[in-house]
Amino acid sequence: MCAATTLMLLAALPALTGQGGWCAEGEVVALEGEGPAFAPQQQTEVVAPAGHAATLDCRVLRLRDKSVSWVRSRDLQILSHAGTVFTADARVSAAAAGARHSLRIERLRPADAGRYECQVNTEPKMSLFFNLTVVDEPVPQVVVSVLGAAEVVGRAGGTATLACEARYDPPPRQLPLPELDIRWLKGNQPVSLQVRN
């Protein structure tokens, strides 16, 4: 978690994600105060195929008497406020359940791609930005395969070799997908790795 002394909005563009001072995945940190705050580690990058639906989920903690609006950044169109939709586009809907505030767009078109803002009416306003990518190709799924034996037996104090691979299927043609990162866990705890090439 990034250190901060006040409520900070850290929804950097993908090019900034992971660089010094920024948190990953639109993480926002609130160490002081009791006012609204965005939940940490939200999925701010959404990729969906044309013709399908996409849902942007914004989680706001301690909202109390404040409201959430969804704004389309390209033209500053307010799409919804406090769950009420303000667009004539019947494909757009909004919902709220607890801390979760969702914007859903049905039958996606390429023109729907772009940046959307989850905005809380605090003073000053709080915003968390979501990037929607609409693609005209199937969205690949991550496939993980075991390499070698699925069960490995070793001696206490000895070594064991476990291997797997992760890939996108089908391989993306033009999608801006992140590199896959494999992490090993044993009982929900990270395993120290020695990588052999």
C-alpha positions as CSV (number, residue, x, y, z in Angstrom):
1,M,0.0,0.0,0.0
2,C,1.4,3.4,-0.8
3,A,2.0,5.8,2.0
4,A,-0.1,9.0,2.3
5,T,-1.1,11.4,4.9
6,T,-4.3,12.6,3.3
7,L,-6.9,11.2,1.0
8,M,-5.3,10.7,-2.4
9,L,-6.7,9.7,-5.7
10,L,-4.2,7.6,-7.6
11,A,-5.8,6.5,-10.8
12,A,-2.8,6.9,-13.2
13,L,-2.9,6.1,-16.8
14,P,-1.5,2.7,-17.6
15,A,1.8,4.2,-18.6
16,L,2.3,5.6,-15.1
17,T,1.2,2.6,-13.2
18,G,3.9,1.1,-11.2
19,Q,6.3,4.1,-11.3
20,G,7.5,5.7,-8.1
21,G,4.8,7.2,-6.0
22,W,1.8,5.7,-7.9
23,C,-0.2,2.7,-6.7
24,A,-1.3,-0.1,-9.1
25,E,-4.8,-0.7,-10.4
26,G,-6.2,2.7,-9.4
27,E,-5.4,2.2,-5.7
28,V,-6.5,5.0,-3.4
29,V,-5.2,5.4,0.1
30,A,-7.1,7.1,2.9
31,L,-5.1,7.1,6.2
32,E,-6.8,10.1,7.9
33,G,-10.4,11.2,8.3
34,E,-13.7,9.5,8.2
35,G,-15.0,10.8,4.9
36,P,-15.6,8.9,1.7
37,A,-12.7,7.0,0.2
38,F,-12.3,4.8,-2.9
39,A,-11.7,1.1,-2.0
40,P,-8.1,0.1,-2.8
41,Q,-7.1,-2.0,-5.8
42,Q,-10.1,-1.5,-8.1
43,Q,-10.2,-2.8,-11.7
44,T,-10.0,0.4,-13.6
45,E,-9.0,-1.1,-17.0
46,V,-11.9,-2.9,-18.6
47,V,-11.7,-4.7,-22.0
48,A,-14.8,-6.0,-23.7
49,P,-15.7,-7.0,-27.2
50,A,-18.1,-5.0,-29.4
51,G,-21.7,-6.1,-29.2
52,H,-21.3,-7.3,-25.6
53,A,-21.8,-5.6,-22.3
54,A,-19.3,-4.0,-20.0
55,T,-19.7,-3.1,-16.3
56,L,-17.5,-0.5,-14.6
57,D,-17.6,-1.2,-10.8
58,C,-16.5,1.7,-8.5
59,R,-16.3,0.9,-4.8
60,V,-16.7,3.8,-2.4
61,L,-16.3,3.4,1.3
62,R,-18.0,5.6,3.9
63,L,-20.2,7.4,1.3
64,R,-22.8,8.4,4.0
65,D,-24.7,11.5,2.7
66,K,-22.6,11.9,-0.5
67,S,-23.5,10.7,-4.0
68,V,-21.7,8.9,-6.8
69,S,-21.9,10.2,-10.4
70,W,-20.6,8.5,-13.6
71,V,-19.2,11.0,-16.2
72,R,-18.0,10.2,-19.7
73,S,-14.7,12.1,-20.0
74,R,-14.7,12.7,-23.7
75,D,-17.7,15.1,-23.6
76,L,-18.2,15.5,-19.9
77,Q,-21.7,14.0,-20.2
78,I,-23.1,13.1,-16.8
79,L,-24.4,9.5,-17.4
80,S,-25.8,9.0,-13.9
81,H,-26.1,10.6,-10.5
82,A,-27.1,8.7,-7.3
83,G,-28.3,5.8,-9.4
84,T,-30.5,7.9,-11.7
85,V,-29.5,7.7,-15.4
86,F,-29.3,11.1,-17.2
87,T,-28.7,9.9,-20.8
88,A,-31.3,9.0,-23.4
89,D,-29.1,6.1,-24.4
90,A,-31.2,3.0,-23.3
91,R,-28.0,0.9,-23.4
92,V,-26.7,2.7,-20.2
93,S,-27.8,1.7,-16.7
94,A,-26.5,2.4,-13.2
95,A,-26.9,0.5,-10.0
96,A,-25.7,0.8,-6.4
97,A,-25.4,-2.0,-3.8
98,G,-23.6,-1.1,-0.6
99,A,-20.2,0.3,-1.5
100,R,-20.4,-0.9,-5.1
101,H,-21.6,1.7,-7.7
102,S,-21.8,0.3,-11.2
103,L,-22.2,1.7,-14.7
104,R,-23.3,-0.8,-17.3
105,I,-23.2,-0.3,-21.1
106,E,-25.0,-2.9,-23.2
107,R,-24.4,-3.7,-26.9
108,L,-21.0,-2.0,-26.9
109,R,-19.9,0.1,-29.9
110,P,-16.4,1.2,-30.7
111,A,-17.5,4.8,-29.9
112,D,-18.1,3.7,-26.3
113,A,-14.4,3.2,-25.7
114,G,-12.6,5.8,-23.6
115,R,-12.3,7.2,-20.1
116,Y,-15.2,7.2,-17.6
117,E,-15.1,9.0,-14.2
118,C,-16.6,7.7,-11.0
119,Q,-17.1,10.9,-9.1
120,V,-18.1,11.6,-5.5
121,N,-19.6,15.0,-4.7
122,T,-17.2,15.9,-1.9
123,E,-15.5,19.3,-1.7
124,P,-13.2,19.1,-3.5
125,K,-14.7,16.4,-5.6
126,M,-13.1,12.9,-5.6
127,S,-12.7,11.1,-8.9
128,L,-11.5,7.6,-9.9
129,F,-11.0,7.1,-13.7
130,F,-11.8,3.9,-15.6
131,N,-10.6,3.1,-19.1
132,L,-12.9,1.1,-21.3
133,T,-11.4,-0.6,-24.3
134,V,-13.9,-1.9,-26.9
135,V,-12.3,-4.4,-29.3
136,D,-13.6,-6.1,-32.4
137,E,-12.0,-9.4,-31.6
138,P,-12.7,-12.1,-28.9
139,V,-11.3,-11.2,-25.5
140,P,-8.7,-13.9,-24.7
141,Q,-8.9,-15.9,-21.5
142,V,-5.8,-16.7,-19.4
143,V,-5.0,-20.4,-19.7
144,V,-2.5,-21.9,-17.2
145,S,-1.0,-25.3,-18.0
146,V,1.2,-27.6,-15.9
147,L,4.5,-28.5,-17.5
148,G,5.7,-32.0,-16.6
149,A,4.1,-34.1,-13.9
150,A,1.1,-32.7,-12.1
151,E,2.3,-34.2,-8.8
152,V,5.9,-34.0,-7.7
153,V,7.4,-35.9,-4.7
154,G,10.6,-34.7,-3.1
155,R,12.7,-35.4,0.1
156,A,12.5,-33.0,3.1
157,G,15.4,-30.5,2.7
158,G,15.8,-31.4,-1.0
159,T,14.6,-29.6,-4.0
160,A,11.5,-30.0,-6.1
161,T,10.8,-28.6,-9.6
162,L,7.4,-27.4,-10.4
163,A,6.7,-25.8,-13.8
164,C,3.8,-24.2,-15.5
165,E,3.0,-21.7,-18.3
166,A,0.4,-19.1,-18.7
167,R,-0.8,-17.7,-22.0
168,Y,-3.7,-15.9,-23.6
169,D,-6.1,-18.0,-25.7
170,P,-6.8,-17.1,-28.4
171,P,-3.6,-15.0,-28.7
172,P,-4.5,-11.3,-28.9
173,R,-4.2,-9.6,-32.3
174,Q,-4.4,-6.0,-31.3
175,L,-5.5,-6.0,-27.6
176,P,-3.3,-4.0,-25.2
177,L,-3.1,-6.9,-22.7
178,P,-0.6,-6.9,-19.8
179,E,2.2,-9.4,-19.6
180,L,1.2,-12.4,-17.5
181,D,2.9,-12.8,-14.1
182,I,2.9,-16.2,-12.5
183,R,3.0,-16.3,-8.7
184,W,3.3,-19.5,-6.6
185,L,1.4,-19.9,-3.4
186,K,1.3,-22.6,-0.7
187,G,-1.6,-22.3,1.7
188,N,-2.2,-18.7,0.5
189,Q,1.4,-17.8,1.3
190,P,3.9,-16.8,-1.4
191,V,6.6,-19.4,-2.2
192,S,10.2,-18.2,-2.5
193,L,11.3,-19.0,-6.1
194,Q,14.6,-19.9,-7.7
195,V,14.1,-19.5,-11.5
196,R,16.1,-21.7,-13.9
197,N,16.4,-20.8,-17.5
